[in-house]
Amino acid sequence: MPSRRILKSVAHDVAHAIVSRNDDVGGYWALGQLLSQAIATNQSSYRIDLLCGASMPPVSGTPLSSLPPSWAQSFLKNIEHQKVDRGLIARAEAVIDFDLGRSRRSVVHAGRTEYAFTCQLMIQDDRGKTYTASTDGWCHEHDSTVELQSRRGA
């Protein structure tokens, strides 16, 4: 069984997977869709429990309802791949913060606006030690007229 230190690597890997352009819902970038939800609801922060797949605020009843369980599944697959005993993990959560007051003109899509975001992933082991990783970047709102839809899994 690997040591608990591998949880730092798991936190890093999962945080980067969450913000990856390969993470999609319905073929479109999940983070862009979450940003659209954030702007529409004026809710700039989302907390996802990676052990049970729940979010705060909830996104159930929206096109993003599959997102929290998907991220939880990704986290648990990573844990399994690293051969970490699930019993060693007391808590795991991802926090996505969009800075709706910090924007810039899109570098890729002329005329579009991007917003700064931070994704922080926290894993607490059974002894109370916390392992964290953080990544940040820029994201634009989802717009199916501009984005290409992924055909993965279709």
N, C-alpha and C positions, 0 to 999 in steps of 0.2 A: 504494500500500500504506500503511495507517495506521501510525502510530508504535507502538512497544511500549507507550506509556503507556496505550493502550486496554485493556491487560491488567488494569489496576486496576479499570476499569469492568466487565470480564468477570467478574472475581473477585466483585465486589459483586453483579452480576446473578445469577450461578449460585448463590452462597450463599443469596440470598433465594429463589430458585426451589426449592432443596432443602428448605427449611423451610416452604414455602408449603403451605397446606391444599389447593391444587390438585395437589400432587404425591401421587399415590396408587398403591397396589399392590392390585389386585383391587377397586378402587373405594373403598378405605379409606385414610385419611391415612397415608402412608408413615412419617412420623416417629413417630406413635403406635404403629405396628407395630414399629418399630425399638426404641422404648422398652420395649415388652412383651418383646422378645427380650433386651434388656439386663437387665431385671429377672429374667427366667427363667434367664439364664446368669450373672448377677452380673458382667457385662462392661459397664462404663459408657462405654467409648470405642470408636469405630469409625473406621477410617482407610480412605478409598476412593481408590484410584488412578484418576484421571479420564482417564488416557490409555489404560489397558487394561481398566478396569472390574472390577478385583479389590478385595476388601476384606480388612481385617485387624482383628479375627478374621474368618474366612470365614463367609459366610451361605449358602453353597451347601448344597443339601439342605433348605432351609427355605422357607417361603412368601415370604421376602424375597430369594430368589436372583436375581430379575430387577432388584433395586434398584441394585446397583453398575453393571451395564452400562447401565441406563437413565440414571443420573446422568452417566456418561461420555458417552453419546450427547447428552445435553442440553448438556454442556460443549462438545463438538466442534461441535454445531450453532451454539452461540453464537459460537465462534471463527470459523466459516465465515461467519456472518451479519455479523460485524464485519470480514470480509475480512482476517483475520490469517493470515499464512502459517503453516501447521502446523509447519513446520521451525523457527520461532522459539521453540517451547515445548519446554523440556527436561524439565520435571516439572509435574504438576498434581495436587493432592490436596485432598480435603475431609476434615475431622476433625469428627466429631460427638461431643461429650462431654455425657453426662447426669450431673447432680449428684444421685445417688440419695440423698444425705444432706440435700438441700435440697428440701423439698416444701411445698405449701400446699393448702388446700381449693380445689377448682375453682370458678372464677368463673361458668362457664357451666353445668356439670353438677353439681347439688347432690349431695353425698355422695361425689363422686369426688376423687381426689388428683392433683395436677399436680406435675411435677418440672421443675426448671430445666434448661435445655440451652444449649449454645453450639455454633455451627457456624462453623468457621474454614476458609476456602478460601485455598489458596496456589498461585500459579503462578510458576514459575521460568523465565525466558527463556534463550535460548542463550548469553547473556553472563553468566549467573549472578545477574542481578538478580531479586529476589523481589517479587511483587505480592500483597498479602493483603487479605482482607475478612473481617469477622466479624459475626455476628448472633446474638442470643440471645433466649430467650423461655421460655415454659412449655408443657409438653406433658403430656397424660394418656395412660395406656395405652389401647391399642386394645380396644374392646368393641363387637362387632357388634350387641349388644342395645340400645345407646344411640346409636350413630352411624348416620347416613344413608349409604347406599352410593351412590357416584357412578355414573351410567350413561354417563359419557363413554366413547366408544369401544366401547360394547357393541352 
